[in-house]
Structure formats: C-alpha cells, structure tokens
Amino acid sequence: MLYSHARHAQRRRPARTGHHDDPGGAARERSRAPVSSTTGSVVAAVSGRRTAAVPVRRTAAVPVRRTAAVSGRRAVPLPRGGQSDGGSSPAVPRIRVVIVGATGYVGAELVRLLSRHPNVQIEGLVGRGRAREPIGGTHIHLDRTGLHVDATVPDADAVFLALPHGAAAEIVPDLAASGAAIIDLGPDFRLRDPADYPRWYGFTHPRPDLLVGAVYGLPELHADALRALRDTELAIVGAPGCYPTATLLALAPLARAGLIADLVVDAKSGVSGAGREPKQDLMFGEVNESVKAYGVGGHRHVAEMEQELAALGGSRAAEGGGAGGEGWGTAGEGANPGARGIDFLPHLVPMTRGILSACHVRPSRPVTQAELDALYADAYAGTPFVHVVPQPPATKHVLGSNTCRVHIRLDERTGRVLAIGVIDNLVKGAAGQAIQAFNLVHGLPETAGLEQHALVP
C-alpha cells in the first residue's frame, strides 16, 4: 500500500532563515535559483512528442533532445522502461538517467555516484544556459567522465531533479507523463498536505493531486512504498532534506514506540549545504573559527520532520511501512506529543561536509538502556546503511559515504534520552539517498552504486 497522509493542518509560523532547503542550498531561505538550477522554461521529455514549454522562474528554455538508449544496439526492455545494453548481458541492465541541475554540489555528487553505478547509463546532464560544455569545466574532478552539460532534456527512464523549491513542481507532470521515474531532490514532493507549501515555502503547489501518490524517499522508512512505484503509471519520489534524514533516522524507533513526549533537536551542518554560489556570509573569513545558529523560530525542514514523526507514531505506521516496509509501529494515534511542535535549531559550523543531529527526548514513560538498545537493534537490523554504534559518532565517520550512524543513550540522572544521527549531507543527505530510492523503484539491489566506505581522515 502506498504511503499517504495529510496531517498538520494546524497553523504554523512562517519559515525564517536557513540554508538547507534547495538541493543547491541557499545561505538564507529566500526564493532564488542557485547555480545548480536551470534558468528559463523546461520542456519535458515525453515519449513520441514534444510538449509545450513549462514556465520556470527566470529560466531559459530547456528543449527535448531525442536520443537512442544505446547507439547502434538493440535495447532490451526492463521494468519502468529501463533497457539492457544490447552489447552486454541482459542480467546487467542499463537504465538511462538524466540529471537536471548538474552544476551544483548535489548534481556533482549524482554524477560521481551514477557514473560508477553498474546499472546506469547517464543519458544527459542539464544546466542553465549550457551548450555541450564539458562537465570538467564546472567540476574538475569529473573531467574523466567525458560527460557534457546541455540545456536540453533527453529522453530517459529516470530523471533526477536538483532544483530550487517551486521549480520541479512545474515540470514534473510532463516528465512523469512520459513514463520516466522522477527523483526530486528538492522539497516540492516531500510534503503531503498542499497547505504546507505556502506556510513553509511561500508558494501554492501547482499540482496538489500528485502529492497523494508521491512517496517520501527515505528508504529506511518507506522501502515498500518505493518498490511499489515500479508498477505504477506515475513514479514520483520526494527525496528528504538533509537535516530530516539525520533527525528522522535517529528518532524513528522512539517515534514508532510512542516514546516522544517532548523533543528538542540541536543540529550542526557544514557549509556545502549552502551550495556553490558565492555568498559573503560563507566566505572563509566569515565561517572559519565560528559557529552560527540560523533558521531560528522556523526552519523549513521542520515541516517534514513533524509530518514523518506523526506518521510513525500513528496506527502502526501501516501506510508507510518500516525498515522493510511493515511491522515497526506499536504506538497509536495521538502518540508522540513532542513531535507536534519540534524545537529545532540548526547551526553552521566551519567544515565542508557533514550533519550531526542531536535529539533530546523526554520519554513518555520510563525506559532503560537495555530497552533502547533492543529497540534500535531490532529497527535497523535489516538496513544496509544505518549503523547503530555504541559511542557518539562523528561526521568524519561517514564522510563521502551513504551511511548514517546512530547512537542512542539514556541519561539516568535526568531520565532524558539522547539520540544522535550523523550523515554526509551531500550523500546520504542528498545524492546517495536519491540513488538508494532509485534502486528500489527500479527493482535493483538497494546498495547498487553506493557501497563505498567513508573517507578517513
């Protein structure tokens, strides 16, 4: 059963400042396109015809380019329109993908990871105003891929979108209608309630009807719903934000057990979450040897944290499933009162990558450390990328990997519970997680293309 819910109709304060809302990032939460976005209108790749241009803020037209799956070779049909390279074994499918917004940090990570994916053929990279520019001119570390960035969207079996909020919602309907699976790394398909978009992002969602079938792309919570998209006419994944990923994975077992009576989340992030565009407050002299709180009083990522924690605590979370899609939930409706108004305070710290989310929980009943250990061991026993560790983890422990390390500890003096989650914000918090969801949608091993270890030191 596909995950679906529409909650949190209560009035919220509008979002203020923060920088982890668009895949390219923004030093302040405001409406503008980062380097990783296109600039004009995007024309969807719809099989067999060209569609009319769909307006996108301040963007130039991105026309459709027709390409063959594998030049000169016979294509073998695969689930969701994928094709096997006629020159290789049918057991090794090559699914054609396009990355829209390839010039930002998240786009670069998508190229880095997908170019080594055993089942993927990168069919095209798209960036604003580009005309067959070598990707090495923008991301020097990718020059050996031989890929180019264009202002056209070719036909593909899956499209990864790394665009600012509001842009993807305009173009996804036509892209999805072509049969392509959509993996949106922005916020446009994360929230189930259309009323949340004007509250948190300042725009009215143009296609609220598509929110019902879109799946929140956190595989550890919604694996079954992602797999079910393989057989649906429209496949839309709203990839989670970076802060919610670390926070939700740290808290999910507590939420399913209905143990969150009160919640304060204190999080730290590196500067890559703010994207590549030059900004005065992100210059070395401003960030070095300094820690800064931002998003005070209403960071936009709170919306998806509250949405998902409410679902986890309600009615066995049957709609979304658990680590394997079902069976985790034990709490009923009305559980986890602390998840209904999260106190969330993010900080910018002088490092390039990484997020550490420290979640301070007052439990709804007395618990023991042994109970917490068993709860987390059971929750994540079957997940390849969440590791429950006995000591507080560091962001360095997951650098460059798709891993989330989680630590759970009871403070016997205060009775409060500390849950810590650490991730690489550009991998598990963005590109890697999007690929993990893509794998499930296409019936591939969940770990395909994502088995690299962390980079240490």
C-alpha positions as MATLAB code, in Angstrom:
seq = 'MLYSHARHAQRRRPARTGHHDDPGGAARERSRAPVSSTTGSVVAAVSGRRTAAVPVRRTAAVPVRRTAAVSGRRAVPLPRGGQSDGGSSPAVPRIRVVIVGATGYVGAELVRLLSRHPNVQIEGLVGRGRAREPIGGTHIHLDRTGLHVDATVPDADAVFLALPHGAAAEIVPDLAASGAAIIDLGPDFRLRDPADYPRWYGFTHPRPDLLVGAVYGLPELHADALRALRDTELAIVGAPGCYPTATLLALAPLARAGLIADLVVDAKSGVSGAGREPKQDLMFGEVNESVKAYGVGGHRHVAEMEQELAALGGSRAAEGGGAGGEGWGTAGEGANPGARGIDFLPHLVPMTRGILSACHVRPSRPVTQAELDALYADAYAGTPFVHVVPQPPATKHVLGSNTCRVHIRLDERTGRVLAIGVIDNLVKGAAGQAIQAFNLVHGLPETAGLEQHALVP';
ca = [
       0.000    0.000    0.000;
       1.439    3.386   -0.950;
       2.374    5.750    1.831;
      -0.060    8.628    2.084;
      -1.179   11.017    4.750;
      -2.276   14.623    5.102;
      -1.672   15.944    8.559;
      -0.642   19.061   10.426;
      -3.431   21.361    9.319;
      -2.741   23.487   12.354;
      -1.363   26.943   11.831;
       2.412   27.316   11.867;
       4.740   30.226   11.909;
       6.298   31.036    8.548;
       9.834   29.884    7.872;
      12.612   32.316    8.521;
      16.272   31.862    7.775;
      18.182   28.706    6.910;
      20.177   27.165    4.104;
      19.189   23.523    3.590;
      16.000   23.879    1.586;
      17.138   23.561   -2.024;
      19.492   20.866   -3.312;
      21.962   23.567   -4.328;
      21.361   25.225   -0.992;
      20.804   28.847   -0.062;
      22.524   30.764    2.682;
      19.172   32.316    3.519;
      15.745   30.850    2.921;
      14.601   33.011    0.066;
      13.319   32.442   -3.430;
      16.227   32.438   -5.854;
      17.873   29.972   -8.192;
      21.302   28.599   -7.233;
      23.983   27.641   -9.729;
      22.590   24.125   -9.921;
      19.243   25.257  -11.336;
      18.097   25.824  -14.876;
      17.033   29.312  -15.912;
      14.004   29.589  -18.170;
      11.409   27.002  -19.073;
      11.853   23.282  -19.201;
      10.347   21.128  -21.914;
       9.528   17.663  -20.674;
      10.794   14.575  -22.467;
       7.502   12.942  -23.389;
       7.860    9.842  -25.476;
       6.875   10.326  -29.097;
       6.161   14.040  -28.991;
       7.396   17.391  -27.791;
       5.452   19.139  -25.102;
       4.882   22.822  -24.701;
       7.353   24.712  -22.567;
       6.506   24.746  -18.878;
       7.464   28.104  -17.298;
      10.077   28.001  -14.565;
      11.287   31.068  -12.704;
      13.934   33.094  -14.511;
      14.944   30.165  -16.682;
      15.766   29.739  -20.334;
      14.054   27.090  -22.401;
      15.357   23.578  -21.998;
      14.176   21.721  -25.098;
      13.934   17.991  -25.580;
      16.617   16.117  -27.441;
      15.756   12.702  -28.871;
      18.426   10.074  -28.275;
      18.703    6.323  -28.585;
      19.285    4.295  -25.470;
      22.480    2.705  -26.796;
      23.595    3.853  -30.196;
      23.587    1.063  -32.762;
      22.499   -1.634  -30.333;
      19.255   -3.425  -29.684;
      17.584   -2.312  -26.472;
      16.103   -4.901  -24.138;
      13.038   -3.602  -22.203;
      13.345   -3.549  -18.422;
      10.976   -2.580  -15.593;
       9.939    1.107  -15.643;
      11.276    1.496  -19.193;
      14.883    0.662  -18.459;
      16.930   -1.020  -21.158;
      19.723   -3.514  -21.267;
      22.711   -2.602  -23.395;
      22.457   -4.944  -26.379;
      26.217   -5.460  -26.224;
      26.226   -6.648  -22.628;
      24.491   -9.323  -20.646;
      20.736   -8.793  -20.122;
      21.460   -9.593  -16.482;
      23.211   -6.198  -16.238;
      20.512   -3.638  -17.080;
      21.445   -0.130  -18.105;
      18.804    2.349  -17.019;
      19.008    5.690  -18.802;
      19.114    8.638  -16.412;
      19.230   12.413  -16.750;
      20.449   14.834  -14.094;
      18.795   18.243  -14.212;
      20.794   20.732  -12.169;
      24.150   19.037  -12.686;
      26.344   22.062  -11.989;
      25.739   22.336   -8.233;
      27.277   20.327   -5.429;
      24.403   17.826   -5.297;
      24.464   17.493   -9.085;
      28.178   16.750   -8.936;
      27.604   14.011   -6.366;
      24.904   12.494   -8.546;
      27.336   12.403  -11.480;
      30.141   10.972   -9.326;
      27.990    8.168   -7.966;
      25.858    7.372  -11.009;
      28.867    7.273  -13.339;
      30.082    4.256  -11.322;
      26.652    2.656  -10.924;
      26.635   -0.818  -12.518;
      23.077   -0.478  -13.851;
      23.016    3.111  -15.057;
      23.767    4.928  -18.266;
      23.916    8.711  -17.859;
      21.995    9.954  -20.872;
      22.393   13.648  -20.238;
      23.344   16.434  -17.840;
      21.311   19.629  -17.808;
      22.327   23.073  -16.594;
      21.096   26.556  -17.301;
      22.395   28.210  -20.430;
      24.840   25.385  -21.194;
      25.679   24.201  -24.702;
      27.637   20.955  -24.643;
      30.074   22.194  -22.036;
      32.412   19.533  -20.604;
      31.409   18.745  -17.039;
      35.101   19.072  -16.118;
      34.826   22.796  -16.735;
      32.419   23.053  -13.795;
      33.528   20.079  -11.682;
      37.186   19.389  -12.443;
      37.155   16.087  -10.554;
      34.620   14.738  -13.073;
      36.553   15.610  -16.238;
      37.450   11.982  -16.955;
      33.789   11.006  -17.254;
      33.677   12.610  -20.702;
      30.184   13.962  -19.985;
      28.831   17.296  -21.193;
      26.234   19.704  -19.803;
      23.481   20.895  -22.134;
      20.351   22.988  -21.921;
      18.232   20.116  -23.251;
      16.463   17.255  -21.522;
      16.842   13.996  -23.476;
      14.539   11.001  -23.214;
      15.300    8.894  -20.174;
      13.938    6.195  -17.914;
      14.590    8.236  -14.762;
      15.168   11.929  -14.131;
      16.962   13.317  -11.082;
      15.969   16.916  -10.333;
      18.268   19.141   -8.251;
      16.305   22.385   -8.494;
      15.204   25.170   -6.120;
      11.844   24.909   -4.445;
       8.891   25.530   -6.734;
      10.744   24.725   -9.966;
      10.307   20.953  -10.001;
       6.569   21.097   -9.338;
       6.079   22.955  -12.626;
       7.876   20.429  -14.830;
       7.344   17.085  -13.094;
       3.834   16.446  -14.502;
       5.080   16.354  -18.108;
       8.260   14.476  -17.255;
       6.330   11.847  -15.293;
       3.725   11.521  -18.041;
       6.485   10.337  -20.375;
       6.908    7.269  -18.160;
      10.141    8.414  -16.535;
      10.571    7.866  -12.820;
      11.106   11.208  -11.087;
      13.517   11.591   -8.182;
      13.126   15.150   -6.920;
      15.850   16.227   -4.515;
      14.051   19.481   -3.737;
      11.074   19.889   -1.397;
       8.278   20.031   -3.971;
       7.033   16.465   -3.367;
       8.079   15.862    0.228;
       5.025   17.263    1.983;
       1.673   15.521    1.758;
      -0.528   18.444    2.747;
      -0.736   21.106   -0.011;
      -1.436   23.739    2.651;
       2.087   23.253    3.985;
       3.703   24.719    0.872;
       2.535   28.321    1.258;
       3.213   28.092    5.006;
       6.772   26.827    4.735;
       7.922   27.596    1.185;
       5.860   30.585    0.152;
       4.223   29.138   -2.962;
       0.991   27.367   -3.810;
       1.637   23.891   -5.141;
       0.503   23.768   -8.795;
      -0.331   20.036   -8.750;
      -1.595   19.002   -5.317;
      -3.187   15.944   -6.902;
       0.292   14.487   -7.453;
       1.231   14.758   -3.773;
      -1.070   11.865   -2.867;
       0.887    9.315   -4.904;
       4.353   10.772   -4.345;
       6.488    8.760   -1.925;
       8.708   10.347    0.711;
      12.026    8.889   -0.335;
      13.569    7.797    2.951;
      14.172    4.106    2.161;
      14.589    3.030    5.777;
      11.014    4.167    6.444;
       9.270    3.654    3.101;
      11.007    0.829    1.270;
       7.800   -0.977    0.324;
       6.167    2.192   -0.977;
       9.226    2.892   -3.124;
       9.232   -0.648   -4.517;
       5.527   -0.326   -5.319;
       6.265    2.588   -7.664;
       7.811    0.065  -10.036;
       4.306   -0.940  -11.096;
       2.571    2.450  -11.115;
       1.874    4.690  -14.070;
       3.425    7.707  -12.344;
       6.515    7.291  -10.181;
       7.421   10.387   -8.164;
       9.844   10.348   -5.247;
      10.330   13.349   -2.980;
      13.834   12.850   -1.611;
      14.132   14.007    2.026;
      16.097   17.012    3.172;
      19.463   16.551    4.833;
      18.500   17.628    8.353;
      15.331   15.492    8.347;
      17.322   12.464    7.186;
      19.733   12.561   10.137;
      16.985   13.514   12.578;
      14.349   11.004   11.482;
      16.758    8.088   11.404;
      17.910    8.996   14.917;
      14.319    9.203   16.191;
      12.293    6.680   14.160;
      12.426    3.773   16.659;
      11.371    6.081   19.508;
       8.531    7.509   17.437;
       7.211    4.087   16.475;
       7.133    3.131   20.137;
       5.300    6.360   21.037;
       8.083    7.466   23.345;
       8.497   11.129   22.330;
       6.805   13.306   24.958;
       8.996   16.336   24.327;
      11.650   16.957   21.681;
      14.483   19.421   21.122;
      16.744   18.946   18.095;
      20.133   20.654   18.021;
      21.856   20.183   14.661;
      25.153   21.183   13.042;
      25.951   21.340    9.330;
      28.920   22.031    7.091;
      28.884   24.866    4.550;
      28.397   22.708    1.425;
      24.692   22.642    2.261;
      24.590   26.290    1.185;
      25.600   25.474   -2.395;
      28.283   26.833   -4.726;
      27.085   30.349   -5.303;
      29.398   32.947   -3.706;
      27.903   34.457   -0.560;
      29.529   36.902    1.817;
      28.454   35.088    4.971;
      30.032   31.860    3.677;
      33.457   33.302    2.872;
      36.365   31.669    4.695;
      36.950   34.739    6.851;
      33.309   34.701    7.962;
      32.896   30.966    8.635;
      36.312   29.926    9.937;
      36.641   29.674   13.725;
      32.957   30.456   14.163;
      29.663   28.676   14.843;
      26.388   30.353   13.911;
      22.774   29.483   14.668;
      20.279   30.206   11.901;
      16.709   29.351   10.946;
      15.703   30.407   14.448;
      11.993   30.024   15.043;
      11.015   28.049   11.951;
      13.415   26.246    9.636;
      11.547   24.760    6.684;
      12.776   21.235    7.330;
      10.658   21.134   10.484;
       7.611   20.512    8.264;
       8.809   17.142    7.013;
      10.185   16.129   10.406;
       6.786   16.671   12.019;
       4.994   15.006    9.107;
       7.064   11.840    9.265;
       7.199   11.534   13.053;
       3.418   11.878   13.202;
       3.049    9.086   10.658;
       5.489    6.855   12.517;
       3.510    7.150   15.726;
       0.095    6.656   14.181;
      -1.751    3.376   13.715;
       1.290    1.120   13.302;
       2.542    3.410   10.528;
       0.890    0.941    8.168;
       0.765    3.294    5.224;
       4.472    3.948    5.076;
       5.969    0.707    6.299;
       9.112    0.228    8.319;
      12.673   -0.857    7.689;
      11.345   -3.432    5.300;
       8.039   -1.702    4.905;
       5.885   -3.004    7.747;
       5.603   -4.155   11.327;
       7.513   -1.455   13.204;
       4.674    0.633   14.575;
       3.255   -0.029   18.013;
       2.008    3.406   19.030;
      -1.483    4.655   18.270;
      -2.929    7.936   17.084;
      -2.109   10.769   19.436;
       1.266    9.306   20.375;
       4.451   11.387   20.453;
       3.071   14.763   21.540;
       6.617   16.110   21.397;
       6.689   15.591   17.641;
       3.813   18.007   17.020;
       5.835   21.123   17.728;
       9.522   20.355   17.357;
      12.047   22.792   18.780;
      14.690   22.664   16.042;
      17.823   24.798   15.995;
      20.386   24.315   13.184;
      23.934   25.674   13.258;
      26.521   26.361   10.582;
      29.968   25.067   11.528;
      33.317   25.564    9.755;
      33.561   22.266    7.892;
      32.757   21.347    4.301;
      30.538   18.258    4.654;
      28.510   16.586    7.320;
      25.477   16.885    9.567;
      25.180   15.941   13.209;
      21.680   15.961   14.655;
      21.471   15.679   18.451;
      17.895   14.901   19.522;
      16.999   15.452   23.175;
      13.886   13.476   24.094;
      11.817   13.407   27.239;
      10.273    9.921   27.010;
       6.562    9.400   27.547;
       7.312    6.715   30.128;
      10.378    5.454   31.984;
      12.769    3.429   29.814;
      16.013    1.532   30.359;
      19.174    1.499   28.301;
      18.657   -2.185   27.583;
      15.188   -1.452   26.211;
      16.545    1.315   23.973;
      19.373   -0.884   22.707;
      16.935   -3.648   21.789;
      14.545   -1.183   20.149;
      17.246    0.249   17.862;
      18.898   -3.088   17.118;
      15.579   -4.516   16.008;
      14.649   -1.431   13.971;
      17.831   -1.281   11.914;
      18.931   -4.917   11.779;
      17.963   -5.277    8.117;
      19.096   -1.896    6.819;
      22.401   -1.685    4.919;
      23.139    1.982    5.550;
      22.082    2.719    9.140;
      24.588    1.591   11.723;
      23.753    1.766   15.428;
      27.014    2.449   17.275;
      27.900    2.260   20.983;
      29.839    5.543   21.095;
      28.752    9.006   19.903;
      29.654    9.183   16.200;
      31.474   11.965   14.362;
      30.662   13.346   10.933;
      34.115   12.210    9.817;
      32.987    8.610   10.296;
      30.543    8.877    7.363;
      32.341   11.335    5.048;
      31.708   10.515    1.388;
      29.507    7.512    2.193;
      25.776    6.778    2.156;
      25.942    5.700    5.784;
      24.038    7.107    8.734;
      25.497    6.362   12.149;
      23.072    6.443   15.049;
      23.781    6.481   18.769;
      21.135    6.131   21.483;
      21.795    6.850   25.152;
      19.685    7.169   28.304;
      20.772    9.792   30.811;
      19.862    8.022   34.034;
      20.302   11.212   36.052;
      17.722   13.235   34.122;
      15.676   10.420   32.599;
      16.027   12.017   29.161;
      17.114   10.162   26.025;
      19.780   11.410   23.631;
      19.575   10.174   20.026;
      22.340   11.247   17.650;
      22.429   10.826   13.881;
      25.355   11.740   11.611;
      25.422   11.753    7.812;
      27.297   13.240    4.881;
      24.824   15.933    3.810;
      25.681   15.555    0.106;
      25.472   11.742    0.020;
      23.020   10.203    2.498;
      21.508   13.656    2.877;
      21.016   14.139   -0.874;
      22.523   12.321   -3.882;
      23.249    8.938   -2.304;
      19.840    8.664   -0.716;
      18.179    9.641   -4.002;
      20.060    6.816   -5.730;
      19.097    4.408   -2.950;
      15.435    5.260   -3.604;
      16.008    4.994   -7.380;
      17.377    1.480   -6.874;
      14.252    0.373   -5.020;
      11.919    1.919   -7.598;
      13.693    0.003  -10.374;
      13.940   -3.336   -8.604;
      17.715   -3.125   -8.177;
      19.769   -4.035   -5.107;
      19.358   -1.196   -2.631;
      23.128   -0.836   -2.315;
      23.922   -0.679   -6.053;
      26.445    2.065   -6.723;
      26.579    3.055   -3.047;
      28.938    0.615   -1.378;
      31.908    2.960   -0.985;
      33.370    3.324    2.506;
      33.778    6.634    4.294;
      36.876    8.727    3.586;
      39.132    8.925    6.651;
      40.997   11.039    7.603;
];
